[in-house]
Amino acid sequence: MMKVDIYAHIVPPKYKEFVAKLPHTDVRVRQALNYAVDKAALVRTVLANKAFAPTGIFPPSHPAYNRSVRGYEYNPQRAKELLAQAGFPNGVDLELHGSSSPTTGRWMEGIQRYWNDVGVRTRIVQQDFGVVIDRAGKGEIPTYVASWGGSASCVGYLSVFRSRNIGPAGNRMFYKSDRVDQLIDQAERTFDERQRIRLCQQAEELIVRDVPWFIFNYNKAVLVHQPNVHGLMGNPLEMDAQNMTKVWIGR
């Protein structure tokens, strides 16, 4: 899944001065960022249909995927209304951080165009991805572009939203929800798979409402290899996650 992490609820006191300047600590601003973008159009044009437009946190290939989660459809008028309700009728200024990859740059530019159209004046900042992640974990940047996936466990998939993982441990949105924490903790303790998934789906609904992510797309991964490479396995959760001990080269 490709997404943009957006600062939400900030906990550590040392970040208070920095965060007071960030309009997207207001949930309505984060919702506006999601309503503002025609994700399906960007998937068709920028990504050449090699992805799915998203609705929630779990992709369609995941056991916890919930087709009833609606997500945020393209509605620029609603985005403008939410910005005005949040106290920003004239729009806001926002930095969008990402890696120096040309591919990342192209879809950042696509998002920038849509955000600019609703009054979110967006400046793209590209740098080494290691620097981006380090700065995000320290609370030095307001947004950053990344991908997420690979865990068949719904608890593992939601780990980045746990408040105990705030900062470099993974929750670089500094997102905090006591109820989400409780639901994930309950899911982790249960041995009933169906109950675990139900609890994770309840947590997902709350996370989608709070939107600490701009959810861009679910990747349609393509695995390309030479015919003499054997043992590669299709992984619906993350094609890059290969058990290389099972891979061998022959004739």
N, C-alpha and C positions, 0 to 999 in steps of 0.2 A: 504494500500500500504506500502510495506517495501522499504526503501531507505536509502541512505547515504547522509547527508548534507555535501557539500563541500564549503569551503570559496571561494567566487567569487569576487565581487567588495566591497572593504572595504571603509567605509566613515569616521568614527570618527578618528581624528588625533592621538588619544592615541594608536591606533592599528597599526600605520604605521610601526614602527620598527619591530613588530612581523610579520606583513604580508609580509614585504620585503623578508623574508626568506622562504615564501611559494610558491613553483613553480606553484601550481594549481590556483593561481590568474590569470594565463594565460588560456584563454578559450581552447586552443589547448590541454593543459594537462588534463583539465576536460573532454574534448571529448575523449581523449585517454583512460581515466579511464573507460569510458562507452564502447568503442569499444573492450577493452581488455578482457571482461568477457563473457563467454558463459552462458548467463542467463537461457536459456532453459534447458541446461544440469544441472545446479544447482537446478532448479525447480524439475527436474526429480529425481535427486539423493538425494540432501540434504533435499528437502521439500516433497519428495514422491508424486509429482504431485498435491499437495494441494495448487496450485497457478497458475497464468498465467504469462508467460514472458511478460514484458511490452514494450510499444512503447512510449507513452507520459505520461502526468501528470494525465489525467482523466482515470479511469478504465472503462472497457466495460459496467459495470452496471450503469454508471453515465449518466444523460441526455446530458451532454456536450461532451461525448466521441466522438472523431474524428478518424475514421478508416483510414483516409488519412495521419495521422501523422506517419512517418516511424520510428522514433527513431534511435537507434544505434544497428546494427546487430553485431554479433561476427566477428571481423576482427582484429586479433592481429597484422598483418603486418601494417595496417593503424594506429593502436595505436602507434607502434614504429616510424612510419613516423612522426606523429604529435608531439611526444616527441622530435624528432630530430629537427623539424621545430621550436619548442619552445625554442631550445637551450640546450636540454638535451639528446644528443645522447648516453650518458652512463647511462641514467636512472635517477631516483630521489629517495629520501628517504621520506617515508610517514608513519605517525601514523594513525591507524584506531581505533577509540574509540567506545566502546559500553558497554552495560550493562553486568552484571556478569552472566546473564542467559546462561545455557548450550546450549539451542537452538540457541540463538544469536551467541554464540561462534562458533558453527558448521558452520553456513553460512558465518561468518566473515572469518573463515579459508578457505572456498571455494573461496571467493573473493580474499583473500590474495594470494592463489596459482596462480590464473590467473594474478593478478597484478604483482607478482614477475616474471612471465614468460616473460613479456614485458619490464622488467627493473624498475618497480616501487617496490622498496624494502620496503615491508610493515611490520610494527611492530604493532601487536594487543595489545591494552590496554583495559582491562575490569575493570569496577568498578560499584558501585551503580548507577542506572540510574538517580536518582535525582542529583547526583554529576555531571554526564555527561551533563545533561541539563543545570545545573547552570553554569558549566565551558564554555559550548558552548555559552550561552547568554552573557558571559563576554568576549568572544573572546580569550579564553585561550587554545583552542584545534582546530586543523585544520579540523577535520572531526568528524562526529558522526553518529551512526546508530539509526534509529527511524522508526516509522510508521506514516502514515497520512491518514485521510479519515473521513467519517461520515457526511459530509455536502452535502445536496442535491442541494444547491445553488452553482453555478460555481464560483460566487464571493467569497463566503466563502471558497471554496476549494482552491482558489488561494491567499488567504489572507496572507499566509506565504511568498509570493514573493513581497509584497508591501514594498517600502522603508520606509514608516512610521512605519512599524512593526519591523525594524531592532533591533536586540538584544533580550532581554528576552521576548519581545512581540510576538515572533514567528519566525521572519526572522533571524535565527541564522546562515544562510549562509552569512549574511551581503550583500545580493544581491541587486543591485540597477540598475534599467533600467527606464529611464524617460518614454519611450514609453509603457512599460508594465504597469507602474503606470497609464498612461493616459487611456489605454484600460480598465483596471479594474475599474477606476473611472467612465468611460462612462457606462460600464456594470451595475454598481451599481445604476446609475441614471435612467436607462431606465426601463419602465414598460412592454415593449414588450419582452416576454420570448425568442422568436426566435432570436431577435436582441441581447439580452443579451448573449445568448449562442454563437452567432457568434463572438462577441467581446471577450469573454473569450477564444474561440478557437484561435483567432488571438494572444492573449497574450500567450497562451500555445505554439504556434509555436515558438515565440521568446524565451521563457524560455527553450524549448527543444534545441534550437540552442546554448543558453548560458550555458546550463547544470550545474546549481548550485547543482543539485542532481546527484548521481548515482542511477538510478531507478532500483531496484532489481526485485520486483514482485508485482502483484496484488493478494491479498489474496483470496483463496477460503475458506471462513470461514465455520466452522462446529459448529452447535449448539447441544450440548448433554444435555439431561435433563431426570429426572425421569418421568415416565408416569403420576404421580399425580401432576405434575407442569403444570399449564394451563395459557394461555394468552400470551405466548411468540410469538413474531412476527418475521418472516424472514425479515431481512433488507439487501437489496443488496449492500448498501453502507458501512455498518459497523455492523457486527453481534453483536458486544459487546454493541452497542448503543440500549439498551432496555428501554422501558417505564415501570419501575417496578411497577408503580401504577396500571397497567393493569394485573399484574401477580398475580396468587393466587394458593394456594396448596389445593388440594382436595383428593378425594379417587381415 
